[in-house]
Amino acid sequence: MAYKMFAAIYVGSSEISMKIFQVNGRKTFRQIDSVSRILELGRDTYREGKLSRESIKMICEELEGLKHKMEEYKITEYRAYATSAVREADNMDLVLDVIEHTTGIRVQVLSNSEQRYISFKGLVAKYSDFHQVVSKNTAFVDVGAGSVQISLFDKNNLVVTENIPIGAVRVRDYLALIGHKSGRLDEIMADYVDNDIVSFRNIYLKDKEIKNIIAVGEVVSSLKKIVPELSIKDVITRAQFDAMYKRVISMPAQELAEKYGIPYERATLMLPNITIYQSFLNNCKAEEMYVPDVDFCECIVANYMDEGSRVVFNHNFEEDILATANNIAKRYRCNRNHVEQTAYFALKIFDVVRKPFGLDKMQRLQLQIAALLHECGNFINLHDGARNSYYIVANTEILGLSHKERMEVANVVKYNPLYLPSKDKISAELDGCDYIVIAKLAAILRIANILDKSHMQKIEDISVTLKDGKLIILAKTYEDISLEAGLFEARADFFEQIYGIRPVLRVKRSV
């Protein structure tokens, strides 16, 4: 049976690790080898704002060793991802350049939403009953070194996701500066963490009852080791968690490390990790917590399999992204009937121009999200709704979109009604976004949006065809659409500038 070797490399905030997998033709993968080293990169970034020369040197040395290991297995295909310790470093670009030129390994820095989305895929790939777990209100609590990602699921769909800057390394290092001066460190840490968790509860949970918590993070497997007498596998009851918590707060990190065979650096993260989980448990009243053994390298290979359509998950990730967008629209009181019809019209136009104009599946999703959120800024004020919408989208995390993809959506929303300047004039504002993608999607959104200018859904349906250099939009309606037809031509001008074809609106009267 045909198979290939694949390496997943993770440059994390507290470790560098690599796992080697055999990916075979049955759409499965099997771990062959693994290497890891505890390396506190987050300490530099979260304290000093950048990675030190010594840390960069250690990264290169470790990656050089991993490169030799890949050569032993004759591996040519790999993914190397870095997260917040590199992402938040002021010298990120320099670090990546040094790594690539020193080791030959190209490291990609994941945005927070990409990182958490890949973690989510890894969990779905490993646990076949994931669908059943998230069928009721479930919180996915991913504790990283720099932040915590809390994602809420309801009826199998992701409905809310929020990033809170209280990661384990960040909390440990910050509170270590004051803990020795005043009181017990565990009490100070609990107060520090509770502030953000309570804010999350008040905004997103309110009276919602969370049935399950799925706890994910680098320290989860180590936490289970400190209560061996409980034989914890994948689920912890509240009573078991309380026993675990008491043991962690009663023992210093050095004792935890020696007694339970945990690396000291990892042991120092026990208290902040378990404090974060305890705070969330206290604020949501869940009685059970799932603690799956999934590390980020396994998540990387799951994402690799998904990218190449090598595996079919029993979960629709695109539906999660759209459910998140719909919930953002609901939060900002968007006119649901209008934005849904705008999205429907936009996708009909997109599907006709997609192939001849080189658009892809991700851009279709971006357009759909932009259509759903194009009016969210009106919640702030009607005077500058487009710019307000831009700021909301730009600053609201959408799990599954990279930073670049989300910023492209924000710009599409912004330039839906506003004049789009030339690329030279706004290149500094684009933050690496693709100007052509923004222009193409904004042109479609303008047409789709104007077809329901009255917000009364006067047009029942449209058919779209591309013929003789024209985009023919046949609108089926039995109402007067003089407003929509009158404003259509101005939007058609912009569309023609971008695509070189003229949209033409024709009306088919319903009986």
C-alpha positions in Angstrom: 0.0 0.0 0.0 1.3 3.4 -1.0 2.3 5.7 1.9 4.5 8.7 2.5 6.4 10.1 5.5 5.5 13.4 7.0 7.0 15.5 9.7 5.1 17.9 12.0 7.2 20.5 13.7 5.9 22.7 16.5 7.8 25.7 17.8 5.8 26.5 20.8 6.1 28.9 23.7 7.4 26.3 26.1 8.7 23.5 23.8 10.0 22.6 20.4 8.7 19.2 19.2 8.5 17.0 16.1 6.5 13.9 15.3 7.1 11.8 12.3 4.0 10.2 10.8 3.3 7.6 8.1 0.5 8.8 6.0 -1.1 6.0 3.9 -3.6 5.5 1.2 -6.4 4.6 3.6 -6.7 8.2 4.7 -5.1 7.5 8.0 -1.8 8.4 9.7 0.4 6.5 12.2 3.1 8.0 14.4 6.6 6.6 13.8 8.9 8.7 15.9 8.9 11.8 18.1 11.4 14.3 19.5 10.8 17.2 22.0 12.7 19.6 24.1 11.4 22.0 26.7 12.4 25.5 25.7 10.9 28.6 27.4 10.6 30.9 24.4 7.5 32.6 25.8 9.5 34.0 28.8 11.5 36.2 26.4 8.5 37.4 24.4 6.1 38.1 27.2 8.6 39.9 29.4 10.9 41.7 27.0 8.7 41.8 23.8 11.3 40.0 21.7 13.3 36.8 21.4 16.9 37.0 22.7 19.9 36.1 20.6 20.4 33.1 22.9 16.9 31.9 22.3 17.2 32.3 18.6 20.5 30.3 18.7 18.8 27.5 20.7 15.9 27.4 18.2 18.3 27.0 15.3 20.3 24.3 17.1 17.1 22.3 17.9 15.7 22.6 14.4 19.1 21.6 12.9 18.8 18.4 15.0 15.2 17.8 13.8 16.4 18.4 10.2 18.9 15.5 10.6 16.2 13.3 12.0 14.0 14.0 8.9 17.0 13.2 6.7 17.3 9.8 8.4 13.7 9.0 7.4 14.2 10.6 4.0 11.3 13.0 4.6 10.7 15.8 2.1 7.3 16.9 3.2 6.8 18.7 6.5 5.0 21.6 8.2 6.7 23.7 10.7 4.5 26.1 12.7 5.3 28.7 15.4 2.8 30.2 17.7 2.6 33.2 20.1 6.2 33.3 21.4 7.3 34.0 17.9 4.1 35.7 16.7 4.2 38.4 19.4 7.9 39.0 19.3 8.9 42.4 17.8 11.8 40.7 16.0 9.6 38.0 14.4 10.7 38.6 10.8 14.4 38.6 11.8 13.9 35.3 13.8 12.2 33.6 10.8 14.9 34.8 8.4 17.7 33.5 10.7 16.0 30.2 11.1 15.5 29.6 7.4 19.0 30.6 6.4 20.6 28.7 9.2 18.7 25.5 9.1 16.9 25.5 5.8 13.6 24.9 7.6 10.8 27.3 6.7 8.7 28.1 9.8 5.2 29.5 9.3 3.8 31.7 12.1 0.2 30.9 12.8 -2.3 33.6 13.8 -4.1 32.8 17.0 -7.3 31.8 15.1 -5.3 29.5 12.8 -3.5 27.9 15.8 -6.8 27.2 17.7 -8.5 26.0 14.5 -5.8 23.5 13.8 -6.0 22.3 17.5 -9.8 21.8 16.9 -9.2 19.8 13.8 -6.7 17.5 15.7 -9.3 16.9 18.3 -12.0 16.0 15.8 -9.6 13.7 13.9 -8.6 11.7 17.0 -12.0 11.4 18.7 -14.8 9.8 16.7 -17.4 10.8 19.3 -16.6 14.5 19.2 -19.8 15.2 17.3 -21.8 13.7 20.2 -20.0 15.6 22.9 -20.7 19.0 21.2 -24.3 18.3 20.5 -25.2 20.1 23.7 -23.7 23.3 25.1 -20.0 22.6 25.3 -17.0 24.8 26.0 -13.7 24.2 24.3 -11.0 25.7 26.6 -7.6 25.8 25.0 -5.0 27.0 27.5 -1.8 28.2 25.7 1.3 29.8 27.0 0.2 33.3 26.1 -3.6 33.2 26.0 -6.7 31.1 26.5 -9.1 30.4 23.7 -12.7 29.7 24.8 -15.0 28.4 22.1 -18.7 27.6 22.7 -20.5 24.9 20.8 -24.2 24.4 20.6 -26.0 21.8 18.4 -22.7 20.7 16.9 -21.8 24.1 15.7 -19.2 26.6 16.9 -21.2 29.7 18.0 -18.7 31.9 19.9 -15.0 32.1 20.2 -12.9 34.5 22.3 -9.2 34.9 23.0 -8.3 36.0 26.5 -4.6 37.1 27.3 -4.2 34.9 30.4 -2.0 32.1 29.1 -0.1 29.9 31.6 3.4 31.3 30.9 2.2 34.9 30.9 0.3 34.5 34.2 3.1 32.6 35.9 5.8 35.1 35.0 3.7 38.2 35.7 2.4 37.0 39.1 5.8 35.6 40.1 6.9 39.3 40.3 4.4 40.1 43.0 3.5 36.7 44.6 6.4 36.6 47.0 5.5 40.1 48.4 1.9 39.5 49.3 0.0 36.4 50.4 -0.4 33.0 48.7 0.4 32.8 45.1 -2.5 30.5 44.3 -5.0 33.0 45.8 -3.5 35.9 43.9 -3.5 33.9 40.7 -7.1 32.9 41.2 -8.1 36.5 41.6 -6.1 37.5 38.6 -7.7 34.9 36.3 -11.2 35.2 37.6 -11.5 38.8 36.4 -11.3 37.8 32.8 -13.3 34.6 33.1 -16.1 36.4 34.9 -16.2 39.1 32.1 -16.4 36.3 29.5 -19.3 34.7 31.5 -21.2 37.9 31.7 -20.9 38.7 28.0 -21.3 35.3 26.4 -22.7 32.8 28.9 -25.3 34.8 30.9 -27.9 32.1 31.8 -26.6 29.5 29.4 -25.9 26.2 31.0 -22.6 24.5 29.9 -22.9 20.8 29.9 -19.3 19.8 29.0 -15.9 21.3 29.0 -13.1 20.0 26.7 -9.8 21.0 28.1 -6.9 21.3 25.7 -3.3 22.5 26.3 0.3 21.4 26.6 0.0 20.6 30.3 -3.3 18.6 30.3 -1.5 15.2 30.0 0.9 16.2 32.9 -2.0 17.2 35.1 -3.4 13.7 34.9 -0.1 12.3 36.1 -0.3 14.0 39.5 -3.4 11.9 40.6 -2.3 8.4 39.4 -4.6 6.8 42.0 -7.7 8.2 40.1 -6.7 6.4 36.8 -8.0 9.4 34.8 -8.4 8.7 31.1 -10.5 11.1 29.0 -13.0 12.4 31.5 -12.6 14.1 34.9 -15.5 14.6 37.3 -15.7 17.7 39.4 -14.7 15.8 42.5 -11.6 14.4 40.8 -10.7 17.9 39.5 -11.0 19.3 43.0 -8.6 16.6 44.3 -6.2 17.5 41.5 -6.4 21.2 42.3 -5.7 20.7 46.0 -2.6 18.6 45.2 -1.2 21.2 42.8 -1.6 24.1 45.2 -0.1 22.2 48.1 3.1 21.3 46.3 5.9 23.5 44.9 6.8 23.0 41.3 10.1 21.3 42.2 8.3 18.6 44.3 5.7 18.1 41.5 8.5 17.5 39.0 10.5 15.1 41.2 7.5 13.1 42.5 5.6 12.7 39.2 8.4 12.7 36.6 7.4 15.9 35.0 10.0 18.3 33.5 10.5 21.2 35.9 9.6 23.9 33.4 6.3 22.1 32.7 5.7 21.7 36.4 5.9 25.5 36.9 2.9 25.8 34.6 0.7 23.5 36.6 -0.7 26.1 38.9 -1.7 28.7 36.3 -3.2 26.0 34.1 -5.3 24.4 36.8 -6.3 27.8 38.1 -7.7 28.8 34.7 -9.6 25.5 34.3 -11.0 25.9 37.9 -12.1 29.4 37.3 -14.0 28.3 34.2 -15.6 25.4 36.0 -16.7 27.6 38.8 -18.3 30.1 36.4 -20.1 27.6 34.1 -21.2 25.0 36.7 -20.2 22.0 34.4 -19.8 18.8 36.3 -17.4 17.0 33.8 -14.3 18.0 31.9 -13.0 16.0 28.9 -9.2 15.9 28.9 -8.2 14.3 25.6 -4.5 13.4 24.9 -3.9 15.4 21.8 -0.7 17.3 21.2 -0.1 20.0 18.6 2.0 17.8 16.3 -1.0 15.5 15.9 -3.1 18.5 15.1 -0.6 19.6 12.5 -0.8 16.2 10.7 -4.6 16.3 10.9 -4.6 19.7 9.3 -2.2 18.5 6.6 -4.6 15.6 5.8 -7.5 17.9 5.6 -5.7 20.4 3.3 -5.0 17.7 0.8 -8.5 16.2 1.1 -6.7 13.0 2.3 -9.3 12.5 5.1 -13.0 13.2 5.5 -13.9 14.4 9.0 -17.3 13.7 10.6 -17.6 17.4 11.2 -18.3 20.4 8.9 -15.7 23.0 9.8 -17.1 25.5 7.3 -20.5 25.4 9.1 -18.6 26.4 12.3 -17.1 29.5 10.6 -20.5 30.5 9.2 -22.2 29.9 12.5 -19.7 32.2 14.1 -20.4 34.9 11.5 -24.1 34.6 12.0 -23.7 35.0 15.8 -21.6 38.1 15.3 -24.4 39.5 13.0 -26.9 38.6 15.7 -24.8 40.3 18.4 -24.8 43.6 16.4 -28.5 43.4 15.5 -28.0 43.0 11.8 -31.2 42.7 9.7 -31.2 39.0 9.3 -33.4 38.7 6.3 -31.4 41.4 4.4 -27.9 40.0 5.1 -29.0 36.4 4.3 -30.5 37.5 1.0 -27.5 39.6 0.2 -25.3 36.6 0.9 -27.5 34.3 -1.2 -27.3 36.8 -4.2 -23.6 37.3 -3.7 -22.8 33.6 -3.9 -25.0 33.2 -7.0 -22.9 35.9 -8.8 -19.7 34.4 -7.4 -20.4 30.9 -8.7 -20.8 32.3 -12.2 -17.6 34.4 -12.3 -15.5 32.1 -10.1 -13.8 29.9 -12.8 -13.2 32.5 -15.5 -11.8 35.0 -13.0 -9.6 32.6 -10.9 -11.5 32.8 -7.6 -11.4 30.0 -5.1 -13.3 28.2 -2.3 -11.8 30.3 0.5 -12.7 33.6 -1.3 -16.3 32.3 -1.7 -16.4 31.8 2.1 -14.9 35.2 2.7 -17.6 36.8 0.5 -20.3 35.0 2.3 -19.0 36.2 5.7 -18.6 39.8 4.4 -22.2 39.7 3.2 -23.5 38.5 6.6 -21.5 41.2 8.4 -21.6 44.1 6.1 -24.1 46.1 8.3 -22.8 45.2 11.7 -21.2 48.7 12.1 -24.7 50.3 12.0 -25.1 49.1 15.6 -22.5 51.7 16.7 -23.9 54.5 14.5 -25.5 54.9 11.1 -23.4 57.8 10.0 -20.2 55.8 9.5 -21.5 52.2 9.3 -19.0 50.9 6.8 -15.9 51.9 8.7 -17.5 50.7 12.0 -18.2 47.4 10.3 -14.5 47.3 9.2 -13.3 47.8 12.8 -15.7 45.2 14.2 -14.6 42.5 11.7 -11.0 43.4 12.0 -11.0 43.0 15.7 -13.4 40.0 16.1 -11.8 36.6 15.9 -13.3 34.2 13.5 -11.9 30.7 14.1 -10.8 29.2 10.8 -9.8 32.5 9.1 -6.2 33.6 9.2 -5.4 37.2 10.1 -4.9 38.0 6.5 -8.2 36.4 5.4 -10.1 38.2 8.2 -8.6 41.6 7.2 -9.6 41.0 3.6 -13.2 40.4 4.8 -13.0 43.6 6.8 -11.8 45.6 3.8 -14.5 44.0 1.6 -17.1 45.2 4.1 -15.5 48.7 4.3 -15.4 49.2 0.5 -18.8 47.8 -0.1 -20.3 51.3 -0.1 -17.1 53.4 0.1 -14.8 54.4 -2.8 -11.9 52.0 -3.3 -8.7 54.0 -3.9 -5.9 52.6 -6.0 -3.6 50.1 -4.5 -0.7 52.6 -4.2 -2.8 54.9 -2.1 -3.9 52.4 0.5 -1.1 49.8 0.4 0.1 50.8 3.9 -3.4 50.1 5.3 -3.8 46.7 3.7 -1.5 44.9 6.1 -0.4 42.3 3.6 -4.0 41.7 2.2 -4.5 41.0 -1.5 -5.9 44.1 -3.1 -7.3 42.3 -6.1 -9.2 39.8 -3.9 -10.7 42.8 -2.0 -11.7 44.5 -5.2 -13.2 41.4 -6.8 -15.3 40.5 -3.7 -16.3 44.1 -3.0 -17.6 44.4 -6.5 -19.8 41.4 -6.1 -21.0 42.5 -2.7 -22.0 45.9 -4.1 -24.2 44.3 -6.7 -25.8 41.8 -4.3 -26.4 44.4 -1.6 -28.1 46.9 -4.0 -30.5 44.1 -5.1 -32.1 44.4 -1.7 -31.6 48.1 -1.1 -35.1 48.5 0.4 -34.3 45.7 2.9 -37.8 44.3 2.0 -36.7 41.3 -0.1 -38.7 42.4 -3.1 -36.7 40.2 -5.4 -37.7 36.5 -4.8 -34.7 35.0 -6.6 -32.2 35.7 -9.3 -30.5 33.7 -12.1 -27.1 34.7 -13.3 -25.5 34.0 -16.6 -22.3 35.2 -18.4 -23.0 35.9 -22.0 -21.3 38.1 -24.7 -19.2 40.1 -22.2 -22.2 40.8 -20.0 -23.3 39.5 -16.6 -27.0 39.0 -17.0 -28.9 39.1 -13.7 -32.5 38.1 -14.1 -34.5 39.2 -11.1 -37.8 37.4 -10.4 -40.2 39.7 -8.6 -43.8 40.8 -8.5 -43.1 44.1 -6.8 -41.8 47.5 -7.8 -38.0 47.5 -7.7 -37.5 51.0 -9.1 -35.2 51.8 -6.1 -32.9 48.8 -6.7 -32.9 49.2 -10.5 -32.2 52.9 -10.3 -29.1 52.4 -8.1 -27.9 49.3 -9.9 -26.1 51.2 -12.7 -23.7 53.0 -10.4 -22.7 49.6 -8.8 -22.4 48.1 -12.3 -19.8 50.7 -13.2 -17.4 49.5 -10.4 -18.0 45.8 -11.2 -17.1 46.5 -14.9 -13.9 48.3 -13.8 -12.8 45.2 -11.9 -14.0 42.4 -14.1 -14.2 44.0 -17.5 -17.8 42.7 -18.0 -21.0 44.7 -17.5 -23.7 43.6 -15.1 -27.1 44.0 -16.6 -30.3 43.8 -14.5 -33.4 42.3 -16.2 -36.7 41.8 -14.5 -39.0 38.8 -14.8 -42.4 39.5 -13.4 -43.9 36.8 -11.2 -47.5 36.0 -11.6 
